[in-house]
């Protein structure tokens, strides 16, 4: 009888211990199903698995329980924005930069009197605000025109960007053979320019077999990409 009573006591202790451990495990699962860090650590939205709340009201990062979606609310958020880092790695929501248009200046009337192959600064420039690759476009017009190419009215009038206004140091170019007539306007194909940081580049004309005046009517870039 004593043996049976001892076995019963041991069994009851094991069951009690097992139930206690299960209760701890279930309690731990319930307690740690949600994690809150930062301001108001005892309060978390019911649908959040994780929240990191800043001291500034309404600013937090959270992960939703069901879809696992991350939401970053820091005051810069908005429809259609992208998460972008600055030079130090700090993230914020910004409008997509790929659609930003940057206007350049148009410069002066430039004369090419001889028809020789030549490069001349147009007087126009464009300033890129940050590092990246940009698509550059320009529109120019001509006045009284003659050409010296064997094919009548054919010449090349290239639009180029240089890192210098005094020396032709090509950074990008739209190279074209054109049928040129007086008072013609022409929009160049887009060409790519990559800069390592904020930089001003200068619009040049690079011509051959062309005599006459040229002036930019419009210069701009889109980017960075």
PyMOL commands that place a pseudoatom at each C-alpha (Angstrom):
pseudoatom trace, name=CA, resn=UNK, resi=1, chain=A, elem=C, hetatm=0, pos=[0.000, 0.000, 0.000]
pseudoatom trace, name=CA, resn=UNK, resi=2, chain=A, elem=C, hetatm=0, pos=[2.812, 2.342, 0.853]
pseudoatom trace, name=CA, resn=UNK, resi=3, chain=A, elem=C, hetatm=0, pos=[4.400, 1.583, -2.488]
pseudoatom trace, name=CA, resn=UNK, resi=4, chain=A, elem=C, hetatm=0, pos=[1.167, 2.344, -4.383]
pseudoatom trace, name=CA, resn=UNK, resi=5, chain=A, elem=C, hetatm=0, pos=[0.696, 5.586, -2.449]
pseudoatom trace, name=CA, resn=UNK, resi=6, chain=A, elem=C, hetatm=0, pos=[4.277, 6.627, -3.244]
pseudoatom trace, name=CA, resn=UNK, resi=7, chain=A, elem=C, hetatm=0, pos=[3.843, 5.862, -6.947]
pseudoatom trace, name=CA, resn=UNK, resi=8, chain=A, elem=C, hetatm=0, pos=[0.558, 7.808, -6.994]
pseudoatom trace, name=CA, resn=UNK, resi=9, chain=A, elem=C, hetatm=0, pos=[2.237, 10.764, -5.327]
pseudoatom trace, name=CA, resn=UNK, resi=10, chain=A, elem=C, hetatm=0, pos=[5.127, 10.694, -7.811]
pseudoatom trace, name=CA, resn=UNK, resi=11, chain=A, elem=C, hetatm=0, pos=[2.750, 10.390, -10.795]
pseudoatom trace, name=CA, resn=UNK, resi=12, chain=A, elem=C, hetatm=0, pos=[0.616, 13.267, -9.535]
pseudoatom trace, name=CA, resn=UNK, resi=13, chain=A, elem=C, hetatm=0, pos=[3.738, 15.394, -9.103]
pseudoatom trace, name=CA, resn=UNK, resi=14, chain=A, elem=C, hetatm=0, pos=[4.838, 14.607, -12.689]
pseudoatom trace, name=CA, resn=UNK, resi=15, chain=A, elem=C, hetatm=0, pos=[1.415, 15.500, -14.092]
pseudoatom trace, name=CA, resn=UNK, resi=16, chain=A, elem=C, hetatm=0, pos=[1.352, 18.695, -12.088]
pseudoatom trace, name=CA, resn=UNK, resi=17, chain=A, elem=C, hetatm=0, pos=[4.861, 19.557, -13.274]
pseudoatom trace, name=CA, resn=UNK, resi=18, chain=A, elem=C, hetatm=0, pos=[3.940, 18.802, -16.896]
pseudoatom trace, name=CA, resn=UNK, resi=19, chain=A, elem=C, hetatm=0, pos=[0.791, 20.927, -16.715]
pseudoatom trace, name=CA, resn=UNK, resi=20, chain=A, elem=C, hetatm=0, pos=[2.745, 23.756, -15.106]
pseudoatom trace, name=CA, resn=UNK, resi=21, chain=A, elem=C, hetatm=0, pos=[5.397, 23.603, -17.862]
pseudoatom trace, name=CA, resn=UNK, resi=22, chain=A, elem=C, hetatm=0, pos=[2.693, 23.578, -20.545]
pseudoatom trace, name=CA, resn=UNK, resi=23, chain=A, elem=C, hetatm=0, pos=[1.035, 26.564, -18.914]
pseudoatom trace, name=CA, resn=UNK, resi=24, chain=A, elem=C, hetatm=0, pos=[4.349, 28.406, -18.894]
pseudoatom trace, name=CA, resn=UNK, resi=25, chain=A, elem=C, hetatm=0, pos=[4.951, 27.528, -22.537]
pseudoatom trace, name=CA, resn=UNK, resi=26, chain=A, elem=C, hetatm=0, pos=[1.496, 28.646, -23.628]
pseudoatom trace, name=CA, resn=UNK, resi=27, chain=A, elem=C, hetatm=0, pos=[1.771, 31.753, -21.497]
pseudoatom trace, name=CA, resn=UNK, resi=28, chain=A, elem=C, hetatm=0, pos=[5.153, 32.545, -23.033]
pseudoatom trace, name=CA, resn=UNK, resi=29, chain=A, elem=C, hetatm=0, pos=[3.770, 32.068, -26.564]
pseudoatom trace, name=CA, resn=UNK, resi=30, chain=A, elem=C, hetatm=0, pos=[0.903, 34.415, -25.821]
pseudoatom trace, name=CA, resn=UNK, resi=31, chain=A, elem=C, hetatm=0, pos=[3.166, 36.928, -24.125]
pseudoatom trace, name=CA, resn=UNK, resi=32, chain=A, elem=C, hetatm=0, pos=[5.755, 37.003, -26.905]
pseudoatom trace, name=CA, resn=UNK, resi=33, chain=A, elem=C, hetatm=0, pos=[3.378, 36.874, -29.895]
pseudoatom trace, name=CA, resn=UNK, resi=34, chain=A, elem=C, hetatm=0, pos=[3.691, 40.662, -30.002]
pseudoatom trace, name=CA, resn=UNK, resi=35, chain=A, elem=C, hetatm=0, pos=[6.810, 42.738, -29.372]
pseudoatom trace, name=CA, resn=UNK, resi=36, chain=A, elem=C, hetatm=0, pos=[6.829, 46.474, -28.681]
pseudoatom trace, name=CA, resn=UNK, resi=37, chain=A, elem=C, hetatm=0, pos=[9.980, 48.607, -28.482]
pseudoatom trace, name=CA, resn=UNK, resi=38, chain=A, elem=C, hetatm=0, pos=[10.378, 52.276, -27.723]
pseudoatom trace, name=CA, resn=UNK, resi=39, chain=A, elem=C, hetatm=0, pos=[7.724, 54.710, -26.549]
pseudoatom trace, name=CA, resn=UNK, resi=40, chain=A, elem=C, hetatm=0, pos=[4.596, 53.222, -24.915]
pseudoatom trace, name=CA, resn=UNK, resi=41, chain=A, elem=C, hetatm=0, pos=[6.113, 49.704, -24.647]
pseudoatom trace, name=CA, resn=UNK, resi=42, chain=A, elem=C, hetatm=0, pos=[2.991, 48.285, -22.941]
pseudoatom trace, name=CA, resn=UNK, resi=43, chain=A, elem=C, hetatm=0, pos=[0.661, 49.277, -25.814]
pseudoatom trace, name=CA, resn=UNK, resi=44, chain=A, elem=C, hetatm=0, pos=[0.703, 47.624, -29.248]
pseudoatom trace, name=CA, resn=UNK, resi=45, chain=A, elem=C, hetatm=0, pos=[-1.824, 47.580, -32.093]
pseudoatom trace, name=CA, resn=UNK, resi=46, chain=A, elem=C, hetatm=0, pos=[-3.790, 44.290, -32.090]
pseudoatom trace, name=CA, resn=UNK, resi=47, chain=A, elem=C, hetatm=0, pos=[-2.778, 43.378, -35.667]
pseudoatom trace, name=CA, resn=UNK, resi=48, chain=A, elem=C, hetatm=0, pos=[0.944, 44.036, -35.176]
pseudoatom trace, name=CA, resn=UNK, resi=49, chain=A, elem=C, hetatm=0, pos=[3.589, 41.401, -34.527]
pseudoatom trace, name=CA, resn=UNK, resi=50, chain=A, elem=C, hetatm=0, pos=[6.285, 44.032, -33.996]
pseudoatom trace, name=CA, resn=UNK, resi=51, chain=A, elem=C, hetatm=0, pos=[6.246, 47.764, -33.373]
pseudoatom trace, name=CA, resn=UNK, resi=52, chain=A, elem=C, hetatm=0, pos=[9.092, 50.217, -32.886]
pseudoatom trace, name=CA, resn=UNK, resi=53, chain=A, elem=C, hetatm=0, pos=[7.627, 53.551, -31.826]
pseudoatom trace, name=CA, resn=UNK, resi=54, chain=A, elem=C, hetatm=0, pos=[9.493, 56.861, -31.795]
pseudoatom trace, name=CA, resn=UNK, resi=55, chain=A, elem=C, hetatm=0, pos=[9.038, 59.578, -29.189]
pseudoatom trace, name=CA, resn=UNK, resi=56, chain=A, elem=C, hetatm=0, pos=[7.503, 61.806, -31.895]
pseudoatom trace, name=CA, resn=UNK, resi=57, chain=A, elem=C, hetatm=0, pos=[3.756, 61.003, -31.844]
pseudoatom trace, name=CA, resn=UNK, resi=58, chain=A, elem=C, hetatm=0, pos=[2.489, 58.873, -34.738]
pseudoatom trace, name=CA, resn=UNK, resi=59, chain=A, elem=C, hetatm=0, pos=[5.911, 57.794, -35.974]
pseudoatom trace, name=CA, resn=UNK, resi=60, chain=A, elem=C, hetatm=0, pos=[6.609, 54.079, -35.876]
pseudoatom trace, name=CA, resn=UNK, resi=61, chain=A, elem=C, hetatm=0, pos=[7.722, 51.014, -37.810]
pseudoatom trace, name=CA, resn=UNK, resi=62, chain=A, elem=C, hetatm=0, pos=[5.509, 47.929, -37.582]
pseudoatom trace, name=CA, resn=UNK, resi=63, chain=A, elem=C, hetatm=0, pos=[5.048, 44.454, -39.064]
pseudoatom trace, name=CA, resn=UNK, resi=64, chain=A, elem=C, hetatm=0, pos=[1.486, 43.231, -39.609]
pseudoatom trace, name=CA, resn=UNK, resi=65, chain=A, elem=C, hetatm=0, pos=[0.551, 39.787, -38.250]
pseudoatom trace, name=CA, resn=UNK, resi=66, chain=A, elem=C, hetatm=0, pos=[-1.263, 38.433, -41.300]
pseudoatom trace, name=CA, resn=UNK, resi=67, chain=A, elem=C, hetatm=0, pos=[0.443, 39.630, -44.521]
pseudoatom trace, name=CA, resn=UNK, resi=68, chain=A, elem=C, hetatm=0, pos=[3.768, 40.402, -42.835]
pseudoatom trace, name=CA, resn=UNK, resi=69, chain=A, elem=C, hetatm=0, pos=[3.717, 43.866, -44.404]
pseudoatom trace, name=CA, resn=UNK, resi=70, chain=A, elem=C, hetatm=0, pos=[6.202, 46.414, -43.072]
pseudoatom trace, name=CA, resn=UNK, resi=71, chain=A, elem=C, hetatm=0, pos=[4.846, 49.925, -42.490]
pseudoatom trace, name=CA, resn=UNK, resi=72, chain=A, elem=C, hetatm=0, pos=[7.229, 52.827, -41.879]
pseudoatom trace, name=CA, resn=UNK, resi=73, chain=A, elem=C, hetatm=0, pos=[5.504, 55.995, -40.720]
pseudoatom trace, name=CA, resn=UNK, resi=74, chain=A, elem=C, hetatm=0, pos=[8.062, 58.761, -40.167]
pseudoatom trace, name=CA, resn=UNK, resi=75, chain=A, elem=C, hetatm=0, pos=[6.335, 61.867, -41.514]
pseudoatom trace, name=CA, resn=UNK, resi=76, chain=A, elem=C, hetatm=0, pos=[7.740, 61.590, -45.049]
pseudoatom trace, name=CA, resn=UNK, resi=77, chain=A, elem=C, hetatm=0, pos=[5.368, 58.814, -46.210]
pseudoatom trace, name=CA, resn=UNK, resi=78, chain=A, elem=C, hetatm=0, pos=[2.919, 59.334, -49.080]
pseudoatom trace, name=CA, resn=UNK, resi=79, chain=A, elem=C, hetatm=0, pos=[1.265, 57.579, -52.011]
pseudoatom trace, name=CA, resn=UNK, resi=80, chain=A, elem=C, hetatm=0, pos=[3.696, 56.481, -54.741]
pseudoatom trace, name=CA, resn=UNK, resi=81, chain=A, elem=C, hetatm=0, pos=[6.848, 57.338, -52.800]
pseudoatom trace, name=CA, resn=UNK, resi=82, chain=A, elem=C, hetatm=0, pos=[9.947, 55.124, -52.588]
pseudoatom trace, name=CA, resn=UNK, resi=83, chain=A, elem=C, hetatm=0, pos=[12.202, 54.464, -49.596]
pseudoatom trace, name=CA, resn=UNK, resi=84, chain=A, elem=C, hetatm=0, pos=[15.516, 56.209, -50.246]
pseudoatom trace, name=CA, resn=UNK, resi=85, chain=A, elem=C, hetatm=0, pos=[18.691, 56.545, -48.210]
pseudoatom trace, name=CA, resn=UNK, resi=86, chain=A, elem=C, hetatm=0, pos=[20.846, 59.621, -47.797]
pseudoatom trace, name=CA, resn=UNK, resi=87, chain=A, elem=C, hetatm=0, pos=[24.660, 59.603, -47.803]
pseudoatom trace, name=CA, resn=UNK, resi=88, chain=A, elem=C, hetatm=0, pos=[24.741, 58.432, -44.174]
pseudoatom trace, name=CA, resn=UNK, resi=89, chain=A, elem=C, hetatm=0, pos=[22.251, 55.590, -44.772]
pseudoatom trace, name=CA, resn=UNK, resi=90, chain=A, elem=C, hetatm=0, pos=[19.266, 57.341, -43.189]
pseudoatom trace, name=CA, resn=UNK, resi=91, chain=A, elem=C, hetatm=0, pos=[16.059, 56.216, -44.893]
pseudoatom trace, name=CA, resn=UNK, resi=92, chain=A, elem=C, hetatm=0, pos=[13.052, 58.361, -45.783]
pseudoatom trace, name=CA, resn=UNK, resi=93, chain=A, elem=C, hetatm=0, pos=[10.148, 58.242, -48.209]
pseudoatom trace, name=CA, resn=UNK, resi=94, chain=A, elem=C, hetatm=0, pos=[10.787, 60.329, -51.334]
pseudoatom trace, name=CA, resn=UNK, resi=95, chain=A, elem=C, hetatm=0, pos=[9.068, 60.921, -54.659]
pseudoatom trace, name=CA, resn=UNK, resi=96, chain=A, elem=C, hetatm=0, pos=[10.607, 58.729, -57.396]
pseudoatom trace, name=CA, resn=UNK, resi=97, chain=A, elem=C, hetatm=0, pos=[13.642, 60.568, -58.715]
pseudoatom trace, name=CA, resn=UNK, resi=98, chain=A, elem=C, hetatm=0, pos=[13.569, 59.013, -62.160]
pseudoatom trace, name=CA, resn=UNK, resi=99, chain=A, elem=C, hetatm=0, pos=[10.843, 61.413, -63.277]
pseudoatom trace, name=CA, resn=UNK, resi=100, chain=A, elem=C, hetatm=0, pos=[12.511, 64.622, -62.084]
pseudoatom trace, name=CA, resn=UNK, resi=101, chain=A, elem=C, hetatm=0, pos=[13.191, 67.145, -64.859]
pseudoatom trace, name=CA, resn=UNK, resi=102, chain=A, elem=C, hetatm=0, pos=[16.109, 69.565, -64.574]
pseudoatom trace, name=CA, resn=UNK, resi=103, chain=A, elem=C, hetatm=0, pos=[16.201, 72.621, -66.813]
pseudoatom trace, name=CA, resn=UNK, resi=104, chain=A, elem=C, hetatm=0, pos=[19.437, 73.920, -68.304]
pseudoatom trace, name=CA, resn=UNK, resi=105, chain=A, elem=C, hetatm=0, pos=[20.247, 77.272, -69.886]
pseudoatom trace, name=CA, resn=UNK, resi=106, chain=A, elem=C, hetatm=0, pos=[20.177, 77.945, -73.631]
pseudoatom trace, name=CA, resn=UNK, resi=107, chain=A, elem=C, hetatm=0, pos=[23.256, 80.104, -74.154]
pseudoatom trace, name=CA, resn=UNK, resi=108, chain=A, elem=C, hetatm=0, pos=[24.115, 82.302, -77.131]
pseudoatom trace, name=CA, resn=UNK, resi=109, chain=A, elem=C, hetatm=0, pos=[24.055, 82.288, -80.935]
pseudoatom trace, name=CA, resn=UNK, resi=110, chain=A, elem=C, hetatm=0, pos=[27.173, 80.441, -82.091]
pseudoatom trace, name=CA, resn=UNK, resi=111, chain=A, elem=C, hetatm=0, pos=[28.655, 80.961, -85.563]
pseudoatom trace, name=CA, resn=UNK, resi=112, chain=A, elem=C, hetatm=0, pos=[30.482, 78.327, -87.607]
pseudoatom trace, name=CA, resn=UNK, resi=113, chain=A, elem=C, hetatm=0, pos=[31.797, 80.237, -90.634]
pseudoatom trace, name=CA, resn=UNK, resi=114, chain=A, elem=C, hetatm=0, pos=[33.993, 77.760, -92.518]
pseudoatom trace, name=CA, resn=UNK, resi=115, chain=A, elem=C, hetatm=0, pos=[32.316, 74.363, -92.599]
pseudoatom trace, name=CA, resn=UNK, resi=116, chain=A, elem=C, hetatm=0, pos=[35.302, 72.776, -90.902]
pseudoatom trace, name=CA, resn=UNK, resi=117, chain=A, elem=C, hetatm=0, pos=[35.006, 70.137, -88.203]
pseudoatom trace, name=CA, resn=UNK, resi=118, chain=A, elem=C, hetatm=0, pos=[34.880, 72.183, -85.013]
pseudoatom trace, name=CA, resn=UNK, resi=119, chain=A, elem=C, hetatm=0, pos=[33.704, 72.300, -81.398]
pseudoatom trace, name=CA, resn=UNK, resi=120, chain=A, elem=C, hetatm=0, pos=[32.356, 75.471, -79.791]
pseudoatom trace, name=CA, resn=UNK, resi=121, chain=A, elem=C, hetatm=0, pos=[30.861, 76.234, -76.406]
pseudoatom trace, name=CA, resn=UNK, resi=122, chain=A, elem=C, hetatm=0, pos=[27.247, 77.306, -76.723]
pseudoatom trace, name=CA, resn=UNK, resi=123, chain=A, elem=C, hetatm=0, pos=[27.071, 79.424, -73.577]
pseudoatom trace, name=CA, resn=UNK, resi=124, chain=A, elem=C, hetatm=0, pos=[24.508, 77.001, -72.086]
pseudoatom trace, name=CA, resn=UNK, resi=125, chain=A, elem=C, hetatm=0, pos=[24.906, 74.716, -69.113]
pseudoatom trace, name=CA, resn=UNK, resi=126, chain=A, elem=C, hetatm=0, pos=[23.024, 72.356, -66.832]
pseudoatom trace, name=CA, resn=UNK, resi=127, chain=A, elem=C, hetatm=0, pos=[23.539, 71.554, -63.139]
pseudoatom trace, name=CA, resn=UNK, resi=128, chain=A, elem=C, hetatm=0, pos=[22.897, 68.019, -61.912]
pseudoatom trace, name=CA, resn=UNK, resi=129, chain=A, elem=C, hetatm=0, pos=[21.875, 68.100, -58.236]
pseudoatom trace, name=CA, resn=UNK, resi=130, chain=A, elem=C, hetatm=0, pos=[23.160, 64.673, -57.166]
pseudoatom trace, name=CA, resn=UNK, resi=131, chain=A, elem=C, hetatm=0, pos=[25.043, 61.571, -58.243]
pseudoatom trace, name=CA, resn=UNK, resi=132, chain=A, elem=C, hetatm=0, pos=[23.429, 59.299, -60.821]
pseudoatom trace, name=CA, resn=UNK, resi=133, chain=A, elem=C, hetatm=0, pos=[22.735, 58.760, -64.505]
pseudoatom trace, name=CA, resn=UNK, resi=134, chain=A, elem=C, hetatm=0, pos=[20.597, 61.291, -66.391]
pseudoatom trace, name=CA, resn=UNK, resi=135, chain=A, elem=C, hetatm=0, pos=[19.017, 61.391, -69.836]
pseudoatom trace, name=CA, resn=UNK, resi=136, chain=A, elem=C, hetatm=0, pos=[19.846, 64.718, -71.517]
pseudoatom trace, name=CA, resn=UNK, resi=137, chain=A, elem=C, hetatm=0, pos=[17.855, 66.426, -74.288]
pseudoatom trace, name=CA, resn=UNK, resi=138, chain=A, elem=C, hetatm=0, pos=[18.229, 69.656, -76.232]
pseudoatom trace, name=CA, resn=UNK, resi=139, chain=A, elem=C, hetatm=0, pos=[16.518, 71.578, -79.014]
pseudoatom trace, name=CA, resn=UNK, resi=140, chain=A, elem=C, hetatm=0, pos=[18.381, 73.976, -81.260]
pseudoatom trace, name=CA, resn=UNK, resi=141, chain=A, elem=C, hetatm=0, pos=[17.588, 76.187, -84.263]
pseudoatom trace, name=CA, resn=UNK, resi=142, chain=A, elem=C, hetatm=0, pos=[19.658, 77.464, -87.199]
pseudoatom trace, name=CA, resn=UNK, resi=143, chain=A, elem=C, hetatm=0, pos=[19.430, 80.650, -89.255]
pseudoatom trace, name=CA, resn=UNK, resi=144, chain=A, elem=C, hetatm=0, pos=[21.121, 81.242, -92.652]
pseudoatom trace, name=CA, resn=UNK, resi=145, chain=A, elem=C, hetatm=0, pos=[22.712, 77.923, -93.589]
pseudoatom trace, name=CA, resn=UNK, resi=146, chain=A, elem=C, hetatm=0, pos=[25.133, 76.561, -96.120]
pseudoatom trace, name=CA, resn=UNK, resi=147, chain=A, elem=C, hetatm=0, pos=[26.756, 73.125, -96.122]
pseudoatom trace, name=CA, resn=UNK, resi=148, chain=A, elem=C, hetatm=0, pos=[29.950, 71.856, -97.697]
pseudoatom trace, name=CA, resn=UNK, resi=149, chain=A, elem=C, hetatm=0, pos=[29.228, 68.126, -97.659]
pseudoatom trace, name=CA, resn=UNK, resi=150, chain=A, elem=C, hetatm=0, pos=[29.025, 66.429, -101.098]
pseudoatom trace, name=CA, resn=UNK, resi=151, chain=A, elem=C, hetatm=0, pos=[25.407, 65.514, -100.383]
pseudoatom trace, name=CA, resn=UNK, resi=152, chain=A, elem=C, hetatm=0, pos=[23.488, 68.838, -100.539]
pseudoatom trace, name=CA, resn=UNK, resi=153, chain=A, elem=C, hetatm=0, pos=[22.322, 70.228, -97.179]
pseudoatom trace, name=CA, resn=UNK, resi=154, chain=A, elem=C, hetatm=0, pos=[23.806, 67.336, -95.205]
pseudoatom trace, name=CA, resn=UNK, resi=155, chain=A, elem=C, hetatm=0, pos=[26.085, 68.016, -92.250]
pseudoatom trace, name=CA, resn=UNK, resi=156, chain=A, elem=C, hetatm=0, pos=[26.576, 66.823, -88.714]
pseudoatom trace, name=CA, resn=UNK, resi=157, chain=A, elem=C, hetatm=0, pos=[25.581, 68.998, -85.796]
pseudoatom trace, name=CA, resn=UNK, resi=158, chain=A, elem=C, hetatm=0, pos=[26.266, 67.134, -82.573]
pseudoatom trace, name=CA, resn=UNK, resi=159, chain=A, elem=C, hetatm=0, pos=[25.074, 68.182, -79.138]
pseudoatom trace, name=CA, resn=UNK, resi=160, chain=A, elem=C, hetatm=0, pos=[27.662, 67.439, -76.483]
pseudoatom trace, name=CA, resn=UNK, resi=161, chain=A, elem=C, hetatm=0, pos=[28.260, 68.051, -72.798]
pseudoatom trace, name=CA, resn=UNK, resi=162, chain=A, elem=C, hetatm=0, pos=[31.712, 68.979, -71.548]
pseudoatom trace, name=CA, resn=UNK, resi=163, chain=A, elem=C, hetatm=0, pos=[33.087, 69.270, -68.041]
pseudoatom trace, name=CA, resn=UNK, resi=164, chain=A, elem=C, hetatm=0, pos=[34.611, 72.611, -69.040]
pseudoatom trace, name=CA, resn=UNK, resi=165, chain=A, elem=C, hetatm=0, pos=[33.310, 75.799, -70.675]
pseudoatom trace, name=CA, resn=UNK, resi=166, chain=A, elem=C, hetatm=0, pos=[36.752, 76.628, -72.072]
pseudoatom trace, name=CA, resn=UNK, resi=167, chain=A, elem=C, hetatm=0, pos=[38.066, 73.235, -73.207]
pseudoatom trace, name=CA, resn=UNK, resi=168, chain=A, elem=C, hetatm=0, pos=[36.114, 70.533, -75.016]
pseudoatom trace, name=CA, resn=UNK, resi=169, chain=A, elem=C, hetatm=0, pos=[36.177, 67.616, -72.553]
pseudoatom trace, name=CA, resn=UNK, resi=170, chain=A, elem=C, hetatm=0, pos=[33.302, 65.414, -73.684]
pseudoatom trace, name=CA, resn=UNK, resi=171, chain=A, elem=C, hetatm=0, pos=[31.066, 63.863, -71.005]
pseudoatom trace, name=CA, resn=UNK, resi=172, chain=A, elem=C, hetatm=0, pos=[28.237, 62.774, -73.315]
pseudoatom trace, name=CA, resn=UNK, resi=173, chain=A, elem=C, hetatm=0, pos=[27.088, 63.350, -76.889]
pseudoatom trace, name=CA, resn=UNK, resi=174, chain=A, elem=C, hetatm=0, pos=[24.168, 63.000, -79.301]
pseudoatom trace, name=CA, resn=UNK, resi=175, chain=A, elem=C, hetatm=0, pos=[25.938, 62.393, -82.624]
pseudoatom trace, name=CA, resn=UNK, resi=176, chain=A, elem=C, hetatm=0, pos=[23.848, 62.890, -85.807]
pseudoatom trace, name=CA, resn=UNK, resi=177, chain=A, elem=C, hetatm=0, pos=[24.019, 63.430, -89.517]
pseudoatom trace, name=CA, resn=UNK, resi=178, chain=A, elem=C, hetatm=0, pos=[21.263, 65.865, -90.458]
pseudoatom trace, name=CA, resn=UNK, resi=179, chain=A, elem=C, hetatm=0, pos=[19.451, 67.354, -93.421]
pseudoatom trace, name=CA, resn=UNK, resi=180, chain=A, elem=C, hetatm=0, pos=[19.848, 71.057, -92.589]
pseudoatom trace, name=CA, resn=UNK, resi=181, chain=A, elem=C, hetatm=0, pos=[17.687, 73.860, -93.972]
pseudoatom trace, name=CA, resn=UNK, resi=182, chain=A, elem=C, hetatm=0, pos=[17.413, 77.544, -92.964]
pseudoatom trace, name=CA, resn=UNK, resi=183, chain=A, elem=C, hetatm=0, pos=[15.275, 78.293, -89.872]
pseudoatom trace, name=CA, resn=UNK, resi=184, chain=A, elem=C, hetatm=0, pos=[15.180, 74.579, -88.997]
pseudoatom trace, name=CA, resn=UNK, resi=185, chain=A, elem=C, hetatm=0, pos=[14.520, 73.447, -85.428]
pseudoatom trace, name=CA, resn=UNK, resi=186, chain=A, elem=C, hetatm=0, pos=[15.800, 70.099, -84.245]
pseudoatom trace, name=CA, resn=UNK, resi=187, chain=A, elem=C, hetatm=0, pos=[15.401, 68.090, -81.040]
pseudoatom trace, name=CA, resn=UNK, resi=188, chain=A, elem=C, hetatm=0, pos=[18.347, 65.846, -80.278]
pseudoatom trace, name=CA, resn=UNK, resi=189, chain=A, elem=C, hetatm=0, pos=[17.980, 62.198, -79.259]
pseudoatom trace, name=CA, resn=UNK, resi=190, chain=A, elem=C, hetatm=0, pos=[18.401, 61.676, -75.538]
pseudoatom trace, name=CA, resn=UNK, resi=191, chain=A, elem=C, hetatm=0, pos=[21.882, 60.725, -74.405]
pseudoatom trace, name=CA, resn=UNK, resi=192, chain=A, elem=C, hetatm=0, pos=[23.140, 59.453, -71.053]
pseudoatom trace, name=CA, resn=UNK, resi=193, chain=A, elem=C, hetatm=0, pos=[25.412, 61.321, -68.680]
pseudoatom trace, name=CA, resn=UNK, resi=194, chain=A, elem=C, hetatm=0, pos=[26.624, 59.936, -65.352]
pseudoatom trace, name=CA, resn=UNK, resi=195, chain=A, elem=C, hetatm=0, pos=[27.935, 62.192, -62.592]
pseudoatom trace, name=CA, resn=UNK, resi=196, chain=A, elem=C, hetatm=0, pos=[29.548, 61.177, -59.305]
pseudoatom trace, name=CA, resn=UNK, resi=197, chain=A, elem=C, hetatm=0, pos=[27.939, 64.012, -57.355]
pseudoatom trace, name=CA, resn=UNK, resi=198, chain=A, elem=C, hetatm=0, pos=[26.480, 67.502, -57.824]
pseudoatom trace, name=CA, resn=UNK, resi=199, chain=A, elem=C, hetatm=0, pos=[28.071, 68.900, -60.984]
pseudoatom trace, name=CA, resn=UNK, resi=200, chain=A, elem=C, hetatm=0, pos=[27.593, 71.545, -63.686]
pseudoatom trace, name=CA, resn=UNK, resi=201, chain=A, elem=C, hetatm=0, pos=[28.261, 70.494, -67.287]
pseudoatom trace, name=CA, resn=UNK, resi=202, chain=A, elem=C, hetatm=0, pos=[28.415, 72.727, -70.365]
pseudoatom trace, name=CA, resn=UNK, resi=203, chain=A, elem=C, hetatm=0, pos=[26.608, 72.388, -73.711]
pseudoatom trace, name=CA, resn=UNK, resi=204, chain=A, elem=C, hetatm=0, pos=[28.829, 72.420, -76.789]
pseudoatom trace, name=CA, resn=UNK, resi=205, chain=A, elem=C, hetatm=0, pos=[28.157, 72.177, -80.512]
pseudoatom trace, name=CA, resn=UNK, resi=206, chain=A, elem=C, hetatm=0, pos=[30.395, 69.736, -82.397]
pseudoatom trace, name=CA, resn=UNK, resi=207, chain=A, elem=C, hetatm=0, pos=[29.865, 70.284, -86.124]
pseudoatom trace, name=CA, resn=UNK, resi=208, chain=A, elem=C, hetatm=0, pos=[31.260, 69.327, -89.507]
pseudoatom trace, name=CA, resn=UNK, resi=209, chain=A, elem=C, hetatm=0, pos=[30.488, 70.389, -93.112]
pseudoatom trace, name=CA, resn=UNK, resi=210, chain=A, elem=C, hetatm=0, pos=[28.201, 73.105, -91.752]
pseudoatom trace, name=CA, resn=UNK, resi=211, chain=A, elem=C, hetatm=0, pos=[28.318, 76.890, -92.066]
pseudoatom trace, name=CA, resn=UNK, resi=212, chain=A, elem=C, hetatm=0, pos=[25.904, 79.140, -90.218]
pseudoatom trace, name=CA, resn=UNK, resi=213, chain=A, elem=C, hetatm=0, pos=[24.540, 80.079, -86.816]
pseudoatom trace, name=CA, resn=UNK, resi=214, chain=A, elem=C, hetatm=0, pos=[23.137, 77.724, -84.183]
pseudoatom trace, name=CA, resn=UNK, resi=215, chain=A, elem=C, hetatm=0, pos=[21.476, 78.424, -80.851]
pseudoatom trace, name=CA, resn=UNK, resi=216, chain=A, elem=C, hetatm=0, pos=[19.908, 76.170, -78.255]
pseudoatom trace, name=CA, resn=UNK, resi=217, chain=A, elem=C, hetatm=0, pos=[16.227, 76.904, -77.680]
pseudoatom trace, name=CA, resn=UNK, resi=218, chain=A, elem=C, hetatm=0, pos=[15.769, 74.382, -74.879]
pseudoatom trace, name=CA, resn=UNK, resi=219, chain=A, elem=C, hetatm=0, pos=[18.016, 72.175, -72.721]
pseudoatom trace, name=CA, resn=UNK, resi=220, chain=A, elem=C, hetatm=0, pos=[16.948, 69.764, -69.989]
pseudoatom trace, name=CA, resn=UNK, resi=221, chain=A, elem=C, hetatm=0, pos=[17.638, 66.408, -68.335]
pseudoatom trace, name=CA, resn=UNK, resi=222, chain=A, elem=C, hetatm=0, pos=[15.548, 63.733, -66.625]
pseudoatom trace, name=CA, resn=UNK, resi=223, chain=A, elem=C, hetatm=0, pos=[16.849, 61.672, -63.717]
pseudoatom trace, name=CA, resn=UNK, resi=224, chain=A, elem=C, hetatm=0, pos=[18.739, 60.445, -61.897]
pseudoatom trace, name=CA, resn=UNK, resi=225, chain=A, elem=C, hetatm=0, pos=[18.098, 56.804, -62.745]
for i in range(1, 225): cmd.bond("trace and resi %d" % i, "trace and resi %d" % (i + 1))
show_as sticks, trace
zoom trace
